[in-house]
Amino acid sequence: MSIGVALATATATNYVDAIVAQAKQVAADGLRSVWFGQRFDYDAAALATVVGREVPELSVGTSAIPIFGRHPLLISSQAQTAQAATHGRFQLGLALGAKGLLESTFGLTYERPVARLREFLTVLRELFTTGTADFRGEVLTAVPPLPTTVPGADPVPLLVAAMGPQALRATGELADGTLPYLAGPKVLAG
């Protein structure tokens, strides 16, 4: 198991510069990974990419990008770009997101979350391993007409902040690991 630290700052003249400075301090203190949760102000994958490029001693990752309101083809492009920019030190963390927040903020309907997660992970895995997809599922379709591979992007580790039994099962089958946000010893032991 790898342990990292989530970075954020409350006040800054330039948020990105402040986070890069924090990351440099974290690396100097001996930690080896930093994580960025998706928020409404910054883009987690973009911020992880900048930090990973500026602080090559650190692995970087997202913890986690909600999949509702996004498509796996676009997330794949983001992740592969980050992986190439950081020379293989990027990890993609995804999540279902909070129903109440997603519905009230984005006007999305939070339907069939586990089916969406399974299909999302299936498409991402196919994109990361074969460089393309030909997927027509119940909630997602991914049939890219153009290449989807970013040169220099090693396979992207795929993690999921899954908490329920069905989401954890899908994560165990289709992802490389889980992000145990808000999970205590009882959940982690099971």
N, C-alpha and C positions, 0 to 999 in steps of 0.2 A: 504494500500500500504506500502511496506517495501522499505526502501532506504538503499543501501549499497555503498561501495566504490570499485573501481577497483584498484588493486595493480599492480605495475610494477616498475622496477628499470633500470636505464641506465647503471650503472657500478657496478660490484660486483666481488669479488674474487670467491664467490660461490653464484649463482643466488638463489637457493632454500633457503639457509641460510639467505640471505638478505631479501627475501620475508617473511619468517617466522618472522624475527625481525620486519619488517614493520607491519605484522599482529598483533603481540603482542602489538605494540604501538597503533594500531587502536583500539584494544580491551580495552586497558588501557584508551584511550580517550573516551570510551563510545559507539562506534559504535558496531553493532551486526552482520554485514555480510560483506563478501568480495567476490569479483568476479574476474574471470580470463578469458580473451578472448583467444581463440585459436590463436596461432602464429606459426611461422615456427621454432622457437628455442625450446620452452618448450611445454609440453603436458598439456593442461588446466585442464583436469580431474585429472591427476596425481598430479599436483601442488595443486589443491584444496583439494585433499585427504590428502596430507602431512600437509598443513596448518590446515585443520580441525582436524587432529589428534594431532598436536602440540599446537593448540590454541583452547581448548574446549569451550571457551566463545563465539566463532564465528560460525555462519552459513557460509557455503561456497557454491559457485556455479560457473558454467561456463557461460560465456556470449560472445560469444556463439560458439559452435562447428559446423562447416559446415557439412551438411549431405552428400553432394556429395563426393564421394570417400570413403564413410564409409557404413557399414551395421548395421542395427538396432540390430542384435544379438550381435555384438561386442560392440556397444555403451551401450547396456543393461548390459553387463558384467562389463564394466568399471563403469557405474553409480551405479550398485548394490554393487560393491566392495567398491566404495567411500562411499556409504550410510552406509554400515556395519562398515567401518573404522572410520567414523565420528559419529557413533551412531545416525543416523537419521538427521544430519545437512547438508546434501548435496542436492543441487538442480541442475538439469540438464537443461542447456540452449542450445538450438540448433538454427541453422540458415540455410538458403539456401546458403548463401555465395555470393560473387560477381562473376558474370558470367565471366568477363574479366580476373580476377585473377585466377579463377579455371581453365578456359580453357587454358590460357597461361602457368600456372605453372605446372599443373598436366596432361595436355593433355586430359582432360575430355570434353565431350560434355554436355553442359548445356541444356538438353532437358527436357521438361515437368516438370518444377520445382514444381509446385503446386501439380501435381499428385504424384510426388516423396515424397513431404512433407506429404501429406495425408496418403500415404501408410506407410511411415516411422513411423509416429505418431501412426497409427493403430497397427502396429506390436509392437512398444514399449509399448503401453497401454496394449495390450494383454499379453506381457511378464511380465510386472509389476503387473498385476492383477491376472493372472492365473498361471504364472510360466512356460508357454510354448507358442508356436504359431503354427498355421497351416494356413499359409497365402500364397496365390498365386495370386499376383496382376498383373497389367499391366507393372510395372517397377521393382517390388521387389518380391522375394520369400523368405519366412522364415519358414522352416520346420525343426527345430532342432531335431537331433536324440538322444540327451542326455539332461539331466536336465539343466535348465537355471536359477535356483533360487540360490541366495547366502544367506545362513543363516545369520540372523542378519541385513539384508537389508530391512528396513521398505519400504513401497511404496515410490518411488522416485518422487518428484514433477517435472513435465515436463513443461518447459517453452520454448517459441519460440520467437526469434527476427524476428518478421514478420512485414512488412511494407505495402505491397500491399493489396488491398481489398480481393483478393482470398486467400492469405496466412493468413491474419487475420481471415477470416471466418473459414478456416481449423483449425487454432489455437484455436479459440473459441469453436469449436466442439470437438476437440480431445486432447487438452492440458489443463494444469492447469492455465496457464496465459501467458502473453507476456512480453518480455524484450523490452522496448520502446527506443532502441538505435537510436539516431538522430531523435527522434520524438518530435515535438513541441506540444504546447497546443491544436492546431487545430486538429491534428491527434488523440491525446489522448481523446479529447472530443467526437469524432465521433464514 
